[in-house]
C-alpha cells in the first residue's frame, strides 16, 4: 500500500541496457501515484497483472512518450 505520492514500480530513468519484465500475481496494488512509471528509452517485453487488483491510484500505467519519431515503444505486451 502506497501513500498516493509513490510509484509502485519504476524503470531506471536512464541507462536501461536490457529489456525488463514485470509480473504482479494475486496481489492488491493500491494508493500509489502510479502502478508503473516507465521512463523514456526503457523497454519491457511483457507486463502481466495476474489475478491482481489495481485500485485508488492516480495513474495506473505511465509509459513515457517517444518524441523522436523512430517508432520506439516502451512495452511489447501488457496483460491483465
N, C-alpha and C positions, 0 to 999 in steps of 0.2 A: 504494500500500500504506500502510495506516494504522498506528497504534501502539496500537490497541484502546481508546483514550480519545477519539478524534475522531469527528466526523460527516463522511462523505464529501461530502454536500450538505446544506445547511441553508437554510431560508427566513429572512427577516428576522423578528425577534421581535415587532416592531410596525410600524405604518405601511405595510403592504403595500397599495399603492393600485391594483394591477392583477394579473391572472392571470399565472402563470408556467407554463412548460412545461419538462420535463426529458427528455432522451433520452441514454441511455448506449448506445453501439453498439460491438460487438466489443471488449469490454474485460473485465478481471477487477477486481472491487472486493472487496478482502479486508482483514481485520484492522482494521476500523473498529468503533467502538461501535455506530453505526448507518449504514446506507447513505443514508437520507434522514430528516431531522428537520424536520417541518413544524409550525410553531407555530400556536397558536390564531389564527383570523381570516386565515390565509394561504390562498389559493385557487389550485389548479392545474387547468388544463383537461385536461392529459394528461401522464402519466408513463410513459415507454417504456424498457424494457431489451431491446435487440435483440441477439441472439447474445452475451449477456454472462453472466458468472458472478458470483454474489454468494456469498462464502464466508468463513467464520470471523469473522462479525460478530455481536455480542451481540444486536442488533436489526436486522432488515432495513429496514423502513419504519415510521417512527413518525409517525402522524398524530394531532395533538392532539385531545382530546375537546372537543366542543361542550357547554357546560354551561348554555346559555341557552334550550334547548328551542325554538329558532326554526327548526330544520330545516337549519341551516347545515352545510356539509361542507367538507373540505379538497381533494378531487380528484373530477373527473368520471369519468376513466377511467385505469386502470393496466393495462399490458400487459407481458407477458414472452414 
